[in-house]
Amino acid sequence: MSTFPTRIDIPAEKRDKLIALLNQHLADTFDLASQTKFAHWNVKGPNFIALHKLFDELVDKLEDHVDEIAERLTALGGVAMGTVRQSAAASRVPEFPAGTHKGQEVVAALADRFAAVGKLSRAAIDSTDALGDKDAADLFTAVSRDIDQALYFLEAHLS
C-alpha cells in the first residue's frame, strides 16, 4: 500500500491499519450508494415517485459519507481506492438481487443492505477508536447514525 508523509501524530503502523479499514468502508459505502441509485432508477409500482425521491435522498447522504471517508484516509497518508471497479471488487455488500423492481421488494433489498453496512459502521467506530483515531471514530458515528435513519425510513415502508 502506498502512503504519503503526514504530520498527523498517529504512528505509521496504526495509520496503515486505519487506511486499510477506511478503504474497506469506502468500498462498502460507495457500493451501497450505487445499489441505492440502481434502485432509484429501476423501482416500479404504485409508490414509485415516493420511493424514487427517497432513494435519491439516501444516495446524496451516502455520497457525502463516501467523500468524508476518502478524505480521512488520504489525510492519514493513504490512497483512496474508490473507483467503481475497485469498490465493487472490495465491497462486502451483497449484490442487488437481479430482477427486483417492485417497490416493496426493492425496499426490502435495500433495507437488508443498509442494515449490513450499519452493522459494519458500528464495528468501525470501535476499531478506529482502538487504533487511536478519534476523528475516524467520529466519522463512523455519523455514518452509522445516517444509515440507521435511512433504515428507519426504509423499514417504515415495510410496515
N, C-alpha and C positions, 0 to 999 in steps of 0.2 A: 504494500500500500504506500503510495507516495504521500508525503506530508511536507508542509511548508513551515518555516520558522514562525514562532509566535512568542510574545512576551507573556501570554496567559500563564499563570503560575501553577497549572496542573501538570504534574510530572508526565514526561513523554509516554511512558508505558501505560499510564491511565488514559491519556489522550488517545492513544491508538485504540484502546478498547471502546472509548466513547465514540470515536469516529466510526468504528465498525457498527456499533449499536445504532447510532444515528443514521447511518446509511441503510441499515436494515429497515428502520422505521420510515425512512424516506421512501423506500421501495413499497412498503406496505400501504402507506398513506396515499402515495401517488396512484397506486393500483386501485385502491378504494375509490379515489376521486374519478378515475377513468371508468370504473364499472358503474359508478353513480351517474356519470354523464351518458354512458351507454343506456342506462335505464331511462334517463331523461328523454333521449332521442326516440326510444322504441316502445315506451309504455302505451298500452291501448286500454280502452274501456270507458265506462261512464264517468269515472273520476279523473279522466285524462288531464284536464287543464290544471286541477289542483295538484296532482302528483307531478306533472311536468314542471310546474313552478317550484314545488317543494324540492325536487331533486336538484334543480338548478341552484337553489339557495344552499343546499348541502354541499354541492361541488365548490361553490365560492368559498365556504369556510374551510373545506379540506385543502383547497389550493393555497389559502393563506398559511395553513399549517405546514404544507409541503415546503413553502418558501422559508418559513421560520426554521424548520428542521435543517434544511440545506445550508442556510446561513450560519446556524450554530456550528455545524460540523466543519464548515470552511473557516470559521473564526478560530476553531481549535487546530487549524492547520491541515485539515483533510481536504479531499476532493469529493464533491457531491456526485455520487453515481446515480444520476437522475434522468437519464434518457428513458424513453418509453421501453426500449429493449432491455436496458439494464434493470429497470424497475420490474418488468414482467418476469425476468429471469430470477430475480431475488425475492420476489413477493411471497409471503406466506398466506395471502388471502386466496381462498378458493376461487377458481374461475366462475364467472357468472354463468348460471345454467342456460345452455342453448335452448332456444325455443320458448323462453319465458318472456311473455309480453303482456299478459293480462294483469291489470292493475294490482290486485291483491297478491298474486304470485310474485310480481316484481317487488312489491313492498316487503314480503316475507324474505325473499332472497337478499335484499339489501339489509334488512334487519339482522339477519344472520351474520353478514359481513361486517356491519358496524359493531355488533356485539363482540366479534372476534378481535377486531382492531382496538376496541375499547379495553378489552382484557390485556392485550399486548401493551397498550399505552400505560395502563396502571402498573404493570410489571416494570416498565421502563423508568417510571418515577423512582422506584426503589433502587434499581440498578445504577442509574445515573447519580443518585444521591450517594450510594455506597462508593462510587468512583470519585467522589469529591466535586461533582459538578452540580451545584445547587441551581444554576441557571438552566441547565438541560432538564433537571427535575421539575422546575417551574414550567418550562415549555411543555413537558409531557402532562403536567397537571392541567394546563389549558387545553391540550389536545383531548385528554380524557373527558374533561367537562363538556366540551363541544360535541364530542362523539356520543356521550351519554344523552345529551339533549336531543341530538339527531335521532338516536334510537328511541327516545320517548316519543318524538313526532311520528316516527315510522310505526311504532307499536300502537299508537293511538288509532291509526288507520286499520289495524288488525283486530281491534276490539269489537 
